[in-house]
Amino acid sequence: MTLYFFGRAIERLYLLKFGNFGFIGFYLLAIIASATPHYFKYKNNPNFSSLGASGGVLAVLFAFALLSPWSLIYFFGIIPMPAIIFAIVYTAYSFYAHKRGNSNIDHMAHLVGAGFGVVATILIEPKILLIFLHKLLTFS
């Protein structure tokens, strides 16, 4: 297992593919994509708001889990876990919290952001899916 600052790996990938603004474009598109579903659903509800960059952060984090599934991520800054385990646990929690409701957190935005990160990364570099599967099966 290796410890990385997860944003750097994704930044490098998008920089190579799209130049200087590749990563920031990916990040901003992820934020927009993650806010869009609930924006249209609740646009006439003055009590609903979905504001923040968490969808973009999760897009980067989940894209990183594709590149390096066994690298450690420190959950809450102190609990080490492999990126793939974090992705699974976080996805399960977000589904649960979204279904449960009763919070001011837009868990659907987190799920959409995470999905955007995975899908966008595979679309711009399809061989990443095969590399991910190989790394997943060859724990080192």
Stockholm file with secondary structure:
# STOCKHOLM 1.0

chainA/1-140         MTLYFFGRAIERLYLLKFGNFGFIGFYLLAIIASATPHYFKYKNNPNFSSLGASGGVLAVLFAFALLSPWSLIYFFGIIPMPAIIFAIVYTAYSFYAHKRGNSNIDHMAHLVGAGFGVVATILIEPKILLIFLHKLLTFS
#=GR chainA/1-140 SS CCBCCHHHHHHHHHHHHHGGGHHHHHHHHHHHHHHHHHHHHHTTCTTCCCCSSHHHHHHHHHHHHHHCTTSEEEETTTEEEEHHHHHHHHHHHHHHHHHHCCSSSCHHHHHHHHHHHHHHHHHHCTHHHHHHHHHHHSCC
#=GC SS_cons         CCBCCHHHHHHHHHHHHHGGGHHHHHHHHHHHHHHHHHHHHHTTCTTCCCCSSHHHHHHHHHHHHHHCTTSEEEETTTEEEEHHHHHHHHHHHHHHHHHHCCSSSCHHHHHHHHHHHHHHHHHHCTHHHHHHHHHHHSCC
//
